[in-house]
Amino acid sequence: MRALVSQRVVVDGEVRPAAVLIEGERVAEVRPPDAVPDGVPVEDLGAHVLMAGLVDTHVHVDEPGRTEWEGWRTASAAAAAGGVTTIVDMPLNSTPVTTSVEALEVKARSAEGALHVDVGFWGGVVPGNAADLAQLAREGALGAKAFLCHSGIDDFPASDEDTLRAAMRVMRDAGVPLLAHAELELPGFTPPAHDPRSYAAWLGARPREMEDRAIALLIRLCRETRCPVHVVHLSSASALPMIADAKSEGLPFTVETCPHYLCLRAEDVADGATEYKCAPPIREDANREALWRGLLDGVIDFVVTDHSPCVPQLKAKDFLEAWGGISSLSLGLSSVWTEASTRGARVVDVARWMSEAPARFAGLAGRKGRIAPGKHADLVAWDPEARFEVRADALRFRHKVSPYIGKTLSGVVHATWLRGARVGDAPRGAPLYHREEPS
């Protein structure tokens, strides 16, 4: 047994002085700092905040098949550097896409011996694979994701209403959620003409009505099937009232947003700065402030990065041609805290948004997301008052392309522990299968 002691430990929704006693891979007990048993080694973290490691349920690792875009070693090292101890990998942009049990097995094998953090897997919903979804859930997928528009790669086609309905009935019975990229094409819509190097060209091509229309469809199908539905990377704040109504109705409907929607603004994107391109797009400041209100009010359930990298040459185009995705896996905690702290949010709010709530959503709350006896000793120690400039050479993900480079953020990660051991150079992460909680 050993103990980590800090003057600021996030336990049971509050920050207080505490000693976290660790035995093996799990938290054994939380005691006052002066009540560590004699003979137990103590690491004193001073005033660093000690909280449960972050759980990022929206990460594109891309291995196998597009490992030149990212990979298990680089992605998981970046996660640990940012205090993330669990990631859940999206079913694309790897090859094969994770729409069958065979593809899930290929992906899991590719991760063996390469993980610095623990990893779970989402399956994928595509036309014609509804019959595969129950077996995917039995074999370890924590849920499955669908796109309501073109995904960006042809081997993961969009799901129409009939495909979604069939999938949701299977997933409801399997006890796993549907995750949805919520954008629908608008009939007859023609984007306004702009120079394609201008961010206005991309913002005009993906109006918020695309999201709002898709979310309305998902709410209707959730009401019809009672399948748990989760909207990924919410960008459109105008959808918040109908989401709030769905929750008030008691529908099993949840939603996430991402640091780039909370921390970045369309008004600041320079011509040709395609590192800011993502789908749905980063919107204007007024929309950003409304998303913050939705998060602070509890309409938005949690925050995850949607780390979606690519090789740099795919970003070296105009806004209409460049790959859409933000690289930020190691920067989620710091970027969110930088903005949250100016709006009256507390450390315990960040712990809820980025550790506890995503762990619960992924069915991992029996092991992850909180400091409590019996949980995995997944921990991060960080300094909320310290500031740093984001430098490309300090980033751990594969390609050093990110809109955060050059920005000054608050919240410096001091150390990360995975299942009781400080994360170092040797990979020791493991796959996390199934949603059921251990005894």
C-alpha positions as CSV (number, residue, x, y, z in Angstrom):
1,M,0.0,0.0,0.0
2,R,1.0,3.6,-0.6
3,A,-0.6,7.0,-0.3
4,L,-0.9,10.2,-2.4
5,V,-1.5,13.2,-0.3
6,S,-2.7,16.6,-1.4
7,Q,-4.3,19.7,0.1
8,R,-6.8,19.7,-2.9
9,V,-8.3,16.3,-3.6
10,V,-11.6,16.0,-5.6
11,V,-13.7,13.5,-3.6
12,D,-17.5,13.2,-3.4
13,G,-18.1,16.4,-5.3
14,E,-15.9,18.6,-3.2
15,V,-12.2,19.7,-2.9
16,R,-10.6,18.9,0.4
17,P,-7.3,17.8,2.0
18,A,-7.0,14.0,1.8
19,A,-4.8,11.0,1.5
20,V,-5.6,8.5,-1.2
21,L,-4.5,5.1,-0.2
22,I,-3.7,2.8,-3.1
23,E,-3.4,-1.0,-2.9
24,G,-2.4,-2.7,-6.2
25,E,-4.4,-1.1,-9.0
26,R,-7.3,0.3,-7.0
27,V,-8.1,3.0,-4.4
28,A,-8.3,1.3,-1.1
29,E,-9.4,4.2,1.1
30,V,-9.6,8.0,1.3
31,R,-8.5,9.4,4.7
32,P,-7.6,12.7,6.2
33,P,-4.0,13.6,5.3
34,D,-2.8,13.0,8.9
35,A,-4.4,9.5,9.1
36,V,-2.1,7.6,6.8
37,P,-1.2,4.3,8.5
38,D,2.3,4.0,9.9
39,G,4.8,2.5,7.5
40,V,2.8,3.4,4.4
41,P,5.0,5.4,1.8
42,V,3.6,8.8,1.2
43,E,4.0,11.0,-1.9
44,D,3.1,14.6,-0.9
45,L,1.7,16.5,-3.9
46,G,1.4,19.8,-1.9
47,A,-1.4,22.0,-3.3
48,H,-1.7,20.3,-6.7
49,V,-5.3,19.2,-7.4
50,L,-5.6,15.5,-7.3
51,M,-8.6,14.1,-9.1
52,A,-9.7,11.1,-11.1
53,G,-8.1,10.7,-14.5
54,L,-10.0,12.1,-17.4
55,V,-12.2,9.8,-19.5
56,D,-12.2,10.9,-23.1
57,T,-14.9,8.9,-24.9
58,H,-14.4,10.6,-28.4
59,V,-10.9,9.8,-29.8
60,H,-9.9,8.8,-33.3
61,V,-6.7,6.8,-33.0
62,D,-6.8,5.6,-36.7
63,E,-4.8,2.4,-36.1
64,P,-4.7,0.1,-38.0
65,G,-5.0,1.2,-41.6
66,R,-4.2,4.9,-41.2
67,T,-1.5,4.7,-38.6
68,E,0.4,7.4,-40.5
69,W,-2.4,9.7,-39.2
70,E,-2.1,8.7,-35.6
71,G,-1.5,5.5,-33.6
72,W,-2.0,3.8,-30.3
73,R,1.4,4.7,-28.9
74,T,1.3,8.4,-29.8
75,A,-2.3,8.9,-29.1
76,S,-2.2,7.2,-25.7
77,A,1.0,9.0,-24.7
78,A,-0.7,12.3,-25.6
79,A,-3.7,11.3,-23.5
80,A,-1.6,10.6,-20.5
81,A,0.3,13.9,-20.9
82,G,-3.0,15.6,-20.6
83,G,-4.3,13.7,-17.5
84,V,-6.5,11.4,-19.6
85,T,-6.4,7.8,-18.3
86,T,-9.1,6.2,-20.4
87,I,-10.0,6.8,-24.1
88,V,-12.7,5.3,-26.1
89,D,-11.8,4.9,-29.8
90,M,-14.2,5.8,-32.6
91,P,-15.0,3.2,-35.3
92,L,-13.4,5.3,-38.0
93,N,-10.9,6.4,-39.5
94,S,-9.1,3.1,-39.0
95,T,-9.2,0.4,-41.7
96,P,-11.2,-1.7,-41.4
97,V,-13.9,0.4,-39.8
98,T,-15.3,-1.2,-36.7
99,T,-18.7,-2.3,-38.0
100,S,-18.2,-6.0,-37.4
101,V,-16.8,-8.3,-34.7
102,E,-14.0,-9.3,-37.0
103,A,-13.0,-5.6,-37.4
104,L,-13.2,-5.1,-33.7
105,E,-10.8,-8.1,-33.2
106,V,-8.3,-6.6,-35.7
107,K,-8.4,-3.3,-33.9
108,A,-7.9,-4.8,-30.5
109,R,-5.0,-6.8,-31.7
110,S,-3.3,-3.8,-33.2
111,A,-3.4,-2.1,-29.7
112,E,-1.6,-4.9,-27.9
113,G,1.5,-3.7,-26.1
114,A,1.1,-0.1,-27.3
115,L,-1.2,1.5,-24.8
116,H,-0.1,4.1,-22.2
117,V,-3.8,4.4,-21.0
118,D,-6.8,2.1,-21.0
119,V,-9.0,2.0,-24.1
120,G,-12.5,1.1,-24.9
121,F,-14.1,0.7,-28.4
122,W,-17.2,2.1,-30.1
123,G,-18.7,0.0,-32.9
124,G,-20.2,1.6,-36.0
125,V,-23.6,1.7,-37.5
126,V,-23.8,1.7,-41.3
127,P,-26.5,0.6,-43.8
128,G,-27.0,-3.2,-43.6
129,N,-25.1,-4.0,-40.4
130,A,-28.0,-3.9,-37.8
131,A,-27.7,-7.7,-37.4
132,D,-24.0,-7.3,-36.4
133,L,-24.6,-4.8,-33.6
134,A,-25.8,-7.2,-30.9
135,Q,-22.8,-9.4,-31.4
136,L,-20.5,-6.3,-31.4
137,A,-22.0,-5.4,-28.0
138,R,-21.5,-9.0,-26.7
139,E,-17.9,-9.0,-27.9
140,G,-17.0,-5.7,-26.2
141,A,-18.2,-2.6,-28.1
142,L,-19.5,-0.1,-25.6
143,G,-22.0,1.3,-28.1
144,A,-22.1,2.2,-31.7
145,K,-21.8,5.4,-33.7
146,A,-23.7,6.5,-36.9
147,F,-23.2,9.4,-39.2
148,L,-26.3,11.2,-40.5
149,C,-24.2,12.8,-43.3
150,H,-21.1,11.7,-45.3
151,S,-18.4,10.7,-42.8
152,G,-15.5,11.8,-44.9
153,I,-14.5,8.3,-45.8
154,D,-16.4,6.1,-48.2
155,D,-16.2,2.9,-46.2
156,F,-18.3,4.4,-43.4
157,P,-21.5,5.5,-45.2
158,A,-24.2,7.7,-43.7
159,S,-27.3,6.1,-42.0
160,D,-30.8,7.2,-43.2
161,E,-33.9,7.1,-40.9
162,D,-34.7,3.4,-41.7
163,T,-31.1,2.4,-40.9
164,L,-31.1,4.3,-37.6
165,R,-34.5,2.8,-36.6
166,A,-33.4,-0.7,-37.3
167,A,-30.1,-0.2,-35.5
168,M,-31.7,1.5,-32.5
169,R,-34.1,-1.4,-31.9
170,V,-31.2,-3.8,-31.8
171,M,-29.0,-1.6,-29.6
172,R,-31.9,-0.9,-27.1
173,D,-32.2,-4.7,-26.6
174,A,-28.5,-5.0,-26.3
175,G,-28.3,-2.3,-23.6
176,V,-25.9,0.0,-25.4
177,P,-26.3,3.6,-26.7
178,L,-26.4,5.0,-30.2
179,L,-23.9,7.8,-30.8
180,A,-24.7,10.1,-33.6
181,H,-22.9,12.6,-35.7
182,A,-25.9,14.9,-36.0
183,E,-25.8,16.8,-39.3
184,L,-28.4,16.3,-42.1
185,E,-28.2,17.7,-45.6
186,L,-30.7,20.5,-46.2
187,P,-32.8,20.0,-49.3
188,G,-32.2,22.6,-51.9
189,F,-29.5,24.3,-49.9
190,T,-26.7,26.1,-51.8
191,P,-23.8,27.4,-49.7
192,P,-23.1,31.2,-50.1
193,A,-20.2,32.0,-52.3
194,H,-16.9,32.8,-50.5
195,D,-13.2,32.5,-51.2
196,P,-12.5,28.9,-50.2
197,R,-9.5,30.1,-48.2
198,S,-11.9,32.1,-46.0
199,Y,-13.4,30.5,-42.9
200,A,-16.7,32.0,-44.0
201,A,-16.8,29.5,-46.8
202,W,-16.7,26.5,-44.4
203,L,-19.0,28.1,-41.8
204,G,-21.5,28.9,-44.6
205,A,-21.3,25.4,-46.0
206,R,-22.3,23.8,-42.6
207,P,-25.1,25.9,-41.1
208,R,-26.5,25.1,-37.7
209,E,-29.8,24.1,-39.3
210,M,-28.0,20.9,-40.4
211,E,-27.4,20.0,-36.7
212,D,-30.8,21.1,-35.5
213,R,-32.6,19.1,-38.1
214,A,-30.6,16.0,-37.3
215,I,-31.1,16.3,-33.6
216,A,-34.9,16.7,-34.0
217,L,-34.9,13.4,-36.0
218,L,-32.8,11.7,-33.3
219,I,-35.1,12.9,-30.5
220,R,-38.1,11.5,-32.4
221,L,-36.4,8.1,-33.0
222,C,-35.4,8.0,-29.3
223,R,-39.0,8.6,-28.3
224,E,-40.1,5.9,-30.7
225,T,-37.6,3.2,-29.9
226,R,-36.5,4.1,-26.3
227,C,-32.9,3.4,-27.4
228,P,-30.4,5.6,-25.5
229,V,-29.2,8.3,-27.9
230,H,-26.1,10.4,-27.6
231,V,-25.3,13.4,-29.7
232,V,-21.5,13.8,-30.3
233,H,-19.7,17.1,-30.6
234,L,-22.6,19.5,-30.3
235,S,-21.8,22.7,-32.0
236,S,-25.2,24.4,-32.5
237,A,-26.4,26.1,-29.4
238,S,-29.8,26.7,-31.1
239,A,-30.5,22.9,-30.5
240,L,-30.2,23.3,-26.7
241,P,-33.9,24.1,-26.0
242,M,-35.2,20.9,-27.8
243,I,-32.5,18.9,-26.0
244,A,-33.6,20.3,-22.7
245,D,-37.2,19.4,-23.6
246,A,-36.2,15.8,-24.5
247,K,-34.4,15.4,-21.1
248,S,-37.4,16.9,-19.2
249,E,-39.6,14.4,-21.0
250,G,-37.5,11.6,-19.5
251,L,-36.0,10.4,-22.8
252,P,-32.6,8.6,-22.6
253,F,-30.9,11.4,-24.5
254,T,-27.5,12.8,-23.8
255,V,-25.1,15.2,-25.5
256,E,-21.4,16.1,-25.4
257,T,-19.5,19.1,-26.6
258,C,-15.8,19.7,-27.2
259,P,-13.1,22.1,-26.1
260,H,-12.8,23.7,-29.5
261,Y,-16.5,24.7,-29.4
262,L,-16.1,26.1,-25.9
263,C,-12.7,27.7,-26.3
264,L,-12.3,28.9,-30.0
265,R,-14.3,31.4,-32.0
266,A,-15.1,31.7,-35.7
267,E,-14.2,35.4,-35.6
268,D,-10.6,34.6,-34.8
269,V,-10.0,32.1,-37.6
270,A,-7.6,33.6,-40.2
271,D,-7.8,32.9,-43.9
272,G,-6.1,29.6,-44.7
273,A,-5.9,28.5,-41.0
274,T,-7.3,25.0,-41.8
275,E,-6.1,23.6,-38.5
276,Y,-9.4,25.1,-37.2
277,K,-11.6,23.1,-39.6
278,C,-13.9,20.5,-38.1
279,A,-17.4,19.2,-38.6
280,P,-19.7,20.6,-37.4
281,P,-17.7,23.9,-37.5
282,I,-16.5,26.2,-34.7
283,R,-19.1,28.9,-34.6
284,E,-19.4,32.5,-33.6
285,D,-18.7,33.9,-30.1
286,A,-22.4,34.3,-29.2
287,N,-22.9,30.6,-30.0
288,R,-19.9,29.7,-27.8
289,E,-21.3,31.6,-24.9
290,A,-24.7,29.8,-25.3
291,L,-22.9,26.5,-25.3
292,W,-21.2,27.4,-22.0
293,R,-24.6,28.3,-20.5
294,G,-25.9,24.9,-21.7
295,L,-22.9,23.1,-20.0
296,L,-23.2,25.1,-16.8
297,D,-27.0,24.5,-16.6
298,G,-26.5,20.7,-17.2
299,V,-28.2,20.5,-20.6
300,I,-24.9,19.4,-22.0
301,D,-23.7,16.3,-20.2
302,F,-19.9,16.4,-20.6
303,V,-16.9,17.5,-22.6
304,V,-14.6,15.3,-24.7
305,T,-11.9,16.2,-27.3
306,D,-13.0,14.6,-30.5
307,H,-9.3,14.3,-31.3
308,S,-9.4,13.7,-35.1
309,P,-5.9,14.1,-36.6
310,C,-4.7,13.5,-40.1
311,V,-1.4,13.7,-42.0
312,P,-0.4,17.4,-42.4
313,Q,-0.7,17.4,-46.2
314,L,-4.5,16.9,-45.8
315,K,-4.7,20.2,-44.0
316,A,-2.6,22.0,-46.6
317,K,-5.6,23.0,-48.7
318,D,-8.4,25.5,-48.5
319,F,-11.3,25.2,-46.1
320,L,-13.6,23.3,-48.5
321,E,-11.0,20.7,-49.4
322,A,-9.0,20.2,-46.1
323,W,-9.6,17.3,-43.8
324,G,-11.9,18.3,-40.9
325,G,-10.7,17.5,-37.5
326,I,-9.0,19.1,-34.4
327,S,-6.0,17.6,-32.7
328,S,-6.1,18.4,-29.0
329,L,-5.9,15.1,-27.1
330,S,-3.4,16.3,-24.5
331,L,-4.9,19.8,-24.2
332,G,-8.5,19.2,-23.1
333,L,-8.2,19.7,-19.4
334,S,-6.1,22.9,-19.8
335,S,-8.2,24.5,-22.6
336,V,-11.5,23.8,-20.8
337,W,-10.2,25.0,-17.4
338,T,-8.8,28.2,-19.0
339,E,-12.3,29.2,-20.1
340,A,-14.3,27.6,-17.4
341,S,-12.4,29.4,-14.6
342,T,-13.3,32.8,-16.1
343,R,-17.0,31.9,-16.0
344,G,-17.2,30.9,-12.3
345,A,-16.8,27.1,-12.8
346,R,-14.9,25.1,-10.2
347,V,-12.5,22.3,-10.3
348,V,-15.2,19.9,-9.2
349,D,-17.3,20.9,-12.3
350,V,-14.4,20.1,-14.6
351,A,-14.0,16.7,-12.8
352,R,-17.6,16.0,-13.4
353,W,-17.6,17.1,-17.0
354,M,-14.4,15.3,-18.0
355,S,-14.0,12.3,-15.7
356,E,-17.2,11.2,-13.9
357,A,-19.9,11.9,-16.5
358,P,-18.1,10.4,-19.6
359,A,-17.2,7.3,-17.5
360,R,-20.8,6.8,-16.6
361,F,-21.9,7.3,-20.2
362,A,-19.5,4.6,-21.4
363,G,-20.6,2.2,-18.7
364,L,-17.3,2.4,-16.9
365,A,-18.4,4.1,-13.7
366,G,-17.7,1.0,-11.6
367,R,-14.0,1.3,-12.4
368,K,-13.3,4.8,-13.7
369,G,-14.2,8.5,-13.3
370,R,-14.1,9.1,-9.5
371,I,-11.8,8.7,-6.5
372,A,-13.5,6.2,-4.3
373,P,-12.7,2.8,-2.7
374,G,-12.7,0.0,-5.2
375,K,-12.2,2.2,-8.3
376,H,-9.1,2.0,-10.4
377,A,-6.4,4.3,-9.1
378,D,-6.5,6.4,-12.3
379,L,-5.4,9.8,-11.1
380,V,-4.1,13.2,-12.4
381,A,-2.3,15.8,-10.3
382,W,-2.4,19.3,-11.9
383,D,-1.9,22.9,-11.0
384,P,-4.9,25.1,-11.9
385,E,-3.0,28.3,-11.3
386,A,0.1,27.6,-13.6
387,R,0.1,28.8,-17.1
388,F,2.0,27.6,-20.2
389,E,2.3,28.3,-23.9
390,V,1.3,25.5,-26.2
391,R,4.4,24.6,-28.2
392,A,4.5,22.1,-31.1
393,D,7.6,20.4,-29.8
394,A,5.9,19.6,-26.5
395,L,2.9,17.8,-28.1
396,R,2.9,14.0,-27.9
397,F,0.3,13.2,-30.6
398,R,1.9,12.2,-34.0
399,H,1.5,15.3,-36.1
400,K,2.0,18.7,-34.4
401,V,-0.9,20.4,-36.1
402,S,-3.4,22.1,-33.8
403,P,-5.2,25.4,-33.5
404,Y,-4.0,25.7,-29.9
405,I,-0.3,26.1,-30.8
406,G,0.9,29.5,-29.6
407,K,-2.0,30.0,-27.2
408,T,-1.4,30.4,-23.4
409,L,-3.5,28.0,-21.3
410,S,-4.0,27.6,-17.5
411,G,-3.7,24.3,-15.8
412,V,-0.5,22.3,-16.0
413,V,-0.5,18.5,-15.6
414,H,2.1,17.4,-13.0
415,A,1.6,13.6,-13.1
416,T,-0.8,10.9,-14.3
417,W,-1.3,7.5,-12.7
418,L,-3.0,4.5,-14.5
419,R,-4.3,1.8,-12.2
420,G,-2.0,2.9,-9.4
421,A,1.3,3.3,-11.3
422,R,2.7,6.6,-12.6
423,V,2.5,6.7,-16.4
424,G,6.0,6.5,-17.9
425,D,7.7,5.3,-21.0
426,A,6.6,1.7,-20.8
427,P,3.0,1.1,-22.1
428,R,0.8,-0.7,-19.6
429,G,-2.7,0.2,-20.7
430,A,-5.3,-2.4,-21.5
431,P,-8.5,-2.8,-23.5
432,L,-11.8,-2.3,-21.6
433,Y,-14.5,-4.6,-22.9
434,H,-18.2,-4.5,-22.1
435,R,-20.3,-2.1,-20.1
436,E,-21.1,-4.3,-17.1
437,E,-19.4,-3.3,-13.9
438,P,-17.0,-5.7,-12.1
439,S,-18.1,-7.2,-8.8
